[in-house]
Amino acid sequence: MADSTTLKLALIVGSTRPNRFADVPARWVAGAAAERSDFTLEILDLRDWPLPFFDQPTSPARASGYSNPVVDRWRQRVGEFDGFIATVAEYNHGPTAVLKNAFDTVYTEWNNKPIGFVGYGGVGGARAVEQLRTISIELQMAPVMRAVHIGLEPSLGVMLHGKALDDYPYLAESRTAMFDQLVWWGNALKAAREAAALTAAVAE
Ligand SMILES: Cc1cc2nc3c(=O)[nH]c(=O)nc-3n(C[C@H](O)[C@H](O)[C@H](O)COP(=O)(O)O)c2cc1C
């Protein structure tokens, strides 16, 4: 049962093209998350967020407000969560431009929160996921060690042979491990953020 102390995670759907595969892992992650009582998971589908390619006059690390209302709403929305999962399509051995842009657009609201990755593609999105780990560290996030990598065989199994991701139990094992690590880091960092906010409030 979720209450105000339950960890709030968001699932960022990180590719937006028509016919994207991303919906398959997004549904699979959301379905398993619904069975968990230690966090809630809301979907932030980048299709619903027509963010401009970063065009603000100051770095998000220093900006307190943005001139674009969608960017402002995105920043506020990111700030509502204690941690994130992203679906990771691999485009030319890196993350999608739309996902990188969504990260670049915000700074403070990502800080001190964990993130996990669900990659897919020829090598399970591993090259894009590795880039996103370093990107997220620059955003002062904590990328968790466990991730889901949906490789060529399960990807083709789903796309071409009528299989479901649930037909590959090792993927579910990785998903559970990633959830568990997100909860551990999510709770630890939430407590640390709250303690820091209290200290700052007392000092004022
Ligand atoms: C522009 C582009 C570049 C791609 N580059 C890679 C790649 O480097 N590695 C890979 O494994 N798959 C690559 N693919 C194949 C994608 O893994 C596959 O199309 C996947 O479905 C993309 O995710 P999406 O359907 O959610 O957009 C590429 C696809 C596109 C459209």
The ligand as an SDF file (V2000), in Angstrom:
LIG
                    3D

 31 33  0  0  0  0  0  0  0  0999 V2000
   19.2400    5.6890  -35.8320 C   0  0  0  0  0  0  0  0  0  0  0  0
   19.3650    4.2660  -35.3160 C   0  0  0  0  0  0  0  0  0  0  0  0
   20.5820    3.8100  -34.9110 C   0  0  0  0  0  0  0  0  0  0  0  0
   20.7080    2.5200  -34.3890 C   0  0  0  0  0  0  0  0  0  0  0  0
   21.9090    2.1140  -33.8950 N   0  0  0  0  0  0  0  0  0  0  0  0
   21.9880    0.9600  -33.2000 C   0  0  0  0  0  0  0  0  0  0  0  0
   23.1610    0.6130  -32.4930 C   0  0  0  0  0  0  0  0  0  0  0  0
   24.1550    1.3270  -32.4980 O   0  0  0  0  0  0  0  0  0  0  0  0
   23.1590   -0.5250  -31.7740 N   0  0  0  0  0  0  0  0  0  0  0  0
   22.0830   -1.3480  -31.7130 C   0  0  0  0  0  0  0  0  0  0  0  0
   22.1250   -2.3550  -31.0230 O   0  0  0  0  0  0  0  0  0  0  0  0
   20.9390   -1.0570  -32.3800 N   0  0  0  0  0  0  0  0  0  0  0  0
   20.8710    0.0750  -33.1210 C   0  0  0  0  0  0  0  0  0  0  0  0
   19.7170    0.4090  -33.7800 N   0  0  0  0  0  0  0  0  0  0  0  0
   18.6130   -0.5500  -33.7710 C   0  0  0  0  0  0  0  0  0  0  0  0
   17.7820   -0.3140  -32.5230 C   0  0  0  0  0  0  0  0  0  0  0  0
   18.3030   -1.0570  -31.4600 O   0  0  0  0  0  0  0  0  0  0  0  0
   16.3350   -0.7490  -32.7550 C   0  0  0  0  0  0  0  0  0  0  0  0
   15.8310   -0.0760  -33.9030 O   0  0  0  0  0  0  0  0  0  0  0  0
   15.4740   -0.4330  -31.5760 C   0  0  0  0  0  0  0  0  0  0  0  0
   14.1770   -0.9130  -31.8250 O   0  0  0  0  0  0  0  0  0  0  0  0
   15.4300    1.0840  -31.3410 C   0  0  0  0  0  0  0  0  0  0  0  0
   14.6450    1.4080  -30.2320 O   0  0  0  0  0  0  0  0  0  0  0  0
   13.2040    2.0990  -30.4170 P   0  0  0  0  0  0  0  0  0  0  0  0
   12.4270    1.1270  -31.2980 O   0  0  0  0  0  0  0  0  0  0  0  0
   12.6360    2.1770  -29.0510 O   0  0  0  0  0  0  0  0  0  0  0  0
   13.4210    3.3960  -31.1000 O   0  0  0  0  0  0  0  0  0  0  0  0
   19.5820    1.6670  -34.3280 C   0  0  0  0  0  0  0  0  0  0  0  0
   18.3390    2.1590  -34.7760 C   0  0  0  0  0  0  0  0  0  0  0  0
   18.2240    3.4420  -35.2460 C   0  0  0  0  0  0  0  0  0  0  0  0
   16.8650    3.9570  -35.6570 C   0  0  0  0  0  0  0  0  0  0  0  0
  1  2  1  0
  2  3  1  0
  2 30  2  0
  3  4  2  0
  4  5  1  0
  4 28  1  0
  5  6  2  0
  6  7  1  0
  6 13  1  0
  7  8  2  0
  7  9  1  0
  9 10  1  0
 10 11  2  0
 10 12  1  0
 12 13  2  0
 13 14  1  0
 14 15  1  0
 14 28  1  0
 15 16  1  0
 16 17  1  0
 16 18  1  0
 18 19  1  0
 18 20  1  0
 20 21  1  0
 20 22  1  0
 22 23  1  0
 23 24  1  0
 24 25  2  0
 24 26  1  0
 24 27  1  0
 28 29  2  0
 29 30  1  0
 30 31  1  0
M  END
$$$$
